[in-house]
């Protein structure tokens, strides 16, 4: 079923793609930064502090998206007994973790001028911190365990358990009284609380961040494939 | 104009530090992953070089090995 996704078949593409993705990322990021820092208007309440949204929100979205993908790939590796799923998940995790850290740090920086504090044990922030811990455990497990079967089981378990936290993060602002504002954008609805002049830079920055995670994924995936092939040379 | 962009109505420190942190994280992650990739490629090439003729021929039969050898610097 997944034969067309076998490493031997896709390496030709994944090894050549990073340079094109890097070029596209630099172009989209440059446009996004220009929009976010210069062209987009200031907020009537938050003034220019609102510009932090253009790095904070895409980072949070992508870290959540990547963790959900880790869980999905982990289920896939259990169900279809396909080790390539685990390899893809392992290659996605570093960028997801970095995006999670960026969301936490930029959120903290944004919190100071808007809430008057760098940190609050608020439901949204705490659940994002828990996600970072799950990412940390996931990455650490790949370093600690040497047995391949065992590491796939442990990392899959971490990803599946951790994904329970994803809907908690999403709905934390609705379920509890939090300092964090409610969602301004709903992908299931056409209405949004954000004006187009701010939505456009947000979209461009999200695209740039997605391209960056694709770039890191491709480079990491190629590294993992070469690692596998190195082991193969030892067996010759 | 430049001063306005730098000061950001008094929020410059917050805005610029958030953007700087993001871009520094991107750069650091990119170079760490690139270093890992080139290390693994070098290891592959040195292992491949140490194979005898027969084993090297067998290894070359795999497309992926040929691709790795032809892509010594990916980016």
Contacts between the chains, C-beta under 8 A, distances in Angstrom:
chain1	res1	chain2	res2	distance
A	7	B	64	6.7
A	8	B	62	6.9
A	8	B	63	5.9
A	8	B	64	4.8
A	11	B	63	7.6
A	11	B	64	4.8
A	11	B	67	5.3
A	11	B	68	7.7
A	12	B	63	7.1
A	12	B	67	5.4
A	15	B	67	5.7
A	15	B	68	7.6
A	15	B	71	4.7
A	15	B	74	5.8
A	16	B	71	7.5
A	16	B	74	8.0
A	18	B	74	5.7
A	18	B	75	5.0
A	19	B	74	7.2
A	19	B	75	5.2
A	22	B	75	6.1
A	33	B	19	7.5
A	36	B	19	7.9
A	37	B	5	6.8
A	37	B	15	7.5
A	37	B	19	7.1
A	38	B	5	6.3
A	42	B	9	6.7
A	47	B	8	7.8
A	47	B	9	4.7
A	47	B	10	7.7
A	47	B	11	6.1
A	48	B	8	3.7
A	48	B	9	4.7
A	48	B	10	8.0
A	48	B	11	4.5
A	48	B	12	7.6
A	48	B	15	6.0
A	49	B	8	7.8
A	49	B	11	4.3
A	49	B	14	5.9
A	49	B	15	6.7
A	51	B	8	7.1
A	51	B	11	7.9
A	51	B	15	4.9
A	51	B	19	7.9
A	52	B	14	6.5
A	52	B	15	5.9
A	52	B	18	4.5
A	55	B	18	5.6
A	55	B	19	5.9
A	55	B	22	4.5
A	56	B	18	7.0
A	59	B	22	7.0
A	94	B	29	6.6
A	94	B	33	6.8
A	95	B	29	6.8
A	98	B	25	5.4
A	98	B	26	7.8
A	98	B	29	5.0
A	101	B	25	6.9
A	102	B	21	6.9
A	102	B	22	5.3
A	102	B	25	5.6
A	105	B	18	7.7
A	105	B	21	5.5
A	106	B	18	4.3
A	106	B	21	6.6
A	106	B	22	6.5
A	109	B	14	5.3
A	109	B	17	5.8
A	109	B	18	4.6
A	109	B	21	7.4
A	110	B	14	7.0
A	110	B	18	6.8
A	112	B	14	6.4
A	113	B	11	5.8
A	113	B	14	5.3
A	212	B	26	6.0
A	215	B	30	7.4
A	216	B	29	6.1
A	216	B	30	7.0
A	216	B	33	5.6
A	219	B	33	4.7
A	219	B	34	6.4
A	219	B	37	5.4
A	219	B	74	7.1
A	219	B	75	7.2
A	220	B	33	5.5
A	220	B	36	7.5
A	220	B	37	7.8
A	222	B	37	6.0
A	222	B	74	6.4
A	223	B	33	7.1
A	223	B	36	5.0
A	223	B	37	4.5
A	223	B	40	5.1
A	225	B	64	7.0
A	226	B	37	7.5
A	226	B	40	4.4
A	226	B	41	6.1
A	226	B	43	7.9
A	226	B	44	5.4
A	226	B	68	5.7
A	227	B	40	5.6
A	229	B	44	6.3
A	229	B	62	7.9
A	229	B	64	6.2
A	229	B	65	6.2
A	229	B	68	6.3
A	230	B	40	6.8
A	230	B	43	5.7
A	230	B	44	5.4
A	230	B	47	6.1
A	232	B	59	8.0
A	233	B	44	7.2
A	233	B	47	4.6
A	233	B	48	6.5
A	233	B	51	6.9
A	233	B	59	6.3
A	234	B	47	7.4
A	236	B	51	6.6
A	236	B	55	4.6
A	236	B	58	6.3
A	236	B	59	6.1
